[in-house]
Amino acid sequence: SLKFYIKDVKTGAISLPVIENYKIDKTAPDGDISYNGNSVKRLLAEVKFEQMFNADMNVKLAGTDGLSGVESVSYYISRSILTEDEVKNIKDWKGGKEFFIDQQQFVVYVKVADKAGNVAYFASAGSEFDTSIPKVAGVKDGETYYATRKVTVSDKNLISVTVNGVVSEREF
């Protein structure tokens, strides 16, 4: 707290003290990022490509600060993973807290600034859109084949193959 007096320069009279309380905000703000309502927030050092989507996503950003309040929330969309220094040197941040995204491969970086000038950076999980269906060769749907029949299934992001209702034991 600070104590102030006012002095009248003509008469020399000094006022009663006025006390003002101030808080110093040295705490960085926080926030979140969500895709279709699910949090995907990551620390900058933890970003990796780990999520797959096949439709546009609603992205929502949030900023929080318990002392001085949030001044701004901004974002940057990158097609690759950036270092912390690269994120801090981004010049073309975009304002806004909600948007749709449909890019092939991306990471959303977020910058939250509070009214005291503190800044926090975080990112989304790395994500990729995959709208292509897996390719199946050697068989046709609905046909019957001997167990010796060779089947090929290919897809950039193949997770599993199900034959006659049973998931293949082969790892993908």
Secondary structure by P-SEA (a helix, b strand, c coil): cbbbbbbcccccccccbbbbbbbbbcbbbbbcccccccccccccccccccccccbbbbbbbbbbbccccccccccccccccccaaaaaaccccccccccccccccbbbbbbbbcccbbbbbbcccbbbbbccccccccccccccccccbbbbbbcccccccccccccccccc
